[in-house]
Amino acid sequence: LRRLELEPLLDSLLLFAGRLQLSRPVGIQVAGTGGKARQSMTHSLLSIGSPYRTVYLPVLRSLLPEMYDTFDFPNPTQISGQRHVTTVATQALFLMNSSFASDCAERAAERFLSESHSSEDARLRAIYWQLLGREARPNEVAAARGFMHSLQPGNVRDVELYRYSAFVQAVLGSAEFSYLK
């Protein structure tokens, strides 16, 4: 097994959310005056949640997003021939709690709900197929159905969207999504 690196992981989240832009952004995506004075801050014009492929996002040595460290992005100030690979709790917590991951899960759930499926089980099998690239086993479909129906949402506008978002986010947080065979 090999854990996905930061770039394909984020690109996959954006892809399933239906937000991934395959073309590169137009122009230079870095602004500021540069230099070493306090007033001369350089910054990226694209946030980490931008819909562009991660390879197109600027990497500024002094302003590396915390998420990059979480997923073992190499230090841009040093030459590194190979990335370190760690498996730590903060990676799972990012997929469970970050607004980026929950937004991607909600958008993916909206997409799955907008597709016509003959039943709830068919929709759950489609989620497994598209997110994990395999057929869902009958016990997994039953467990997913049980999980979704056990959720007691408080004040949400769309209970069905809430339940599917929670399930999609659980699948996105699974080791099977984050690791390649």
FENRAWO-V483119 format. One record per residue. N is the residue number from 1. SS is DSSP state (alpha for helix, beta for strand, coil for the rest). Layout:
n=N ss=SS
n=N ss=SS
//
This chain:
n=1 ss=coil
n=2 ss=beta
n=3 ss=beta
n=4 ss=coil
n=5 ss=coil
n=6 ss=alpha
n=7 ss=alpha
n=8 ss=alpha
n=9 ss=alpha
n=10 ss=alpha
n=11 ss=alpha
n=12 ss=alpha
n=13 ss=alpha
n=14 ss=alpha
n=15 ss=alpha
n=16 ss=alpha
n=17 ss=alpha
n=18 ss=coil
n=19 ss=coil
n=20 ss=coil
n=21 ss=beta
n=22 ss=coil
n=23 ss=coil
n=24 ss=coil
n=25 ss=coil
n=26 ss=coil
n=27 ss=coil
n=28 ss=coil
n=29 ss=coil
n=30 ss=beta
n=31 ss=beta
n=32 ss=beta
n=33 ss=coil
n=34 ss=coil
n=35 ss=coil
n=36 ss=coil
n=37 ss=coil
n=38 ss=coil
n=39 ss=coil
n=40 ss=coil
n=41 ss=coil
n=42 ss=beta
n=43 ss=beta
n=44 ss=beta
n=45 ss=coil
n=46 ss=coil
n=47 ss=coil
n=48 ss=coil
n=49 ss=coil
n=50 ss=coil
n=51 ss=coil
n=52 ss=beta
n=53 ss=coil
n=54 ss=alpha
n=55 ss=alpha
n=56 ss=alpha
n=57 ss=coil
n=58 ss=coil
n=59 ss=coil
n=60 ss=coil
n=61 ss=alpha
n=62 ss=alpha
n=63 ss=alpha
n=64 ss=coil
n=65 ss=coil
n=66 ss=alpha
n=67 ss=alpha
n=68 ss=alpha
n=69 ss=alpha
n=70 ss=alpha
n=71 ss=coil
n=72 ss=coil
n=73 ss=coil
n=74 ss=coil
n=75 ss=coil
n=76 ss=coil
n=77 ss=coil
n=78 ss=coil
n=79 ss=coil
n=80 ss=coil
n=81 ss=coil
n=82 ss=coil
n=83 ss=coil
n=84 ss=coil
n=85 ss=coil
n=86 ss=coil
n=87 ss=coil
n=88 ss=coil
n=89 ss=alpha
n=90 ss=alpha
n=91 ss=alpha
n=92 ss=alpha
n=93 ss=alpha
n=94 ss=alpha
n=95 ss=alpha
n=96 ss=alpha
n=97 ss=alpha
n=98 ss=coil
n=99 ss=alpha
n=100 ss=alpha
n=101 ss=alpha
n=102 ss=alpha
n=103 ss=alpha
n=104 ss=alpha
n=105 ss=alpha
n=106 ss=alpha
n=107 ss=alpha
n=108 ss=alpha
n=109 ss=alpha
n=110 ss=alpha
n=111 ss=alpha
n=112 ss=alpha
n=113 ss=alpha
n=114 ss=alpha
n=115 ss=coil
n=116 ss=coil
n=117 ss=coil
n=118 ss=coil
n=119 ss=coil
n=120 ss=alpha
n=121 ss=alpha
n=122 ss=alpha
n=123 ss=alpha
n=124 ss=alpha
n=125 ss=alpha
n=126 ss=alpha
n=127 ss=alpha
n=128 ss=alpha
n=129 ss=alpha
n=130 ss=alpha
n=131 ss=alpha
n=132 ss=alpha
n=133 ss=coil
n=134 ss=coil
n=135 ss=coil
n=136 ss=coil
n=137 ss=coil
n=138 ss=alpha
n=139 ss=alpha
n=140 ss=alpha
n=141 ss=alpha
n=142 ss=alpha
n=143 ss=alpha
n=144 ss=alpha
n=145 ss=alpha
n=146 ss=alpha
n=147 ss=alpha
n=148 ss=alpha
n=149 ss=alpha
n=150 ss=alpha
n=151 ss=coil
n=152 ss=coil
n=153 ss=coil
n=154 ss=coil
n=155 ss=coil
n=156 ss=coil
n=157 ss=coil
n=158 ss=coil
n=159 ss=alpha
n=160 ss=alpha
n=161 ss=alpha
n=162 ss=alpha
n=163 ss=alpha
n=164 ss=alpha
n=165 ss=alpha
n=166 ss=alpha
n=167 ss=alpha
n=168 ss=alpha
n=169 ss=alpha
n=170 ss=alpha
n=171 ss=alpha
n=172 ss=alpha
n=173 ss=coil
n=174 ss=coil
n=175 ss=alpha
n=176 ss=alpha
n=177 ss=alpha
n=178 ss=alpha
n=179 ss=beta
n=180 ss=beta
n=181 ss=coil
//
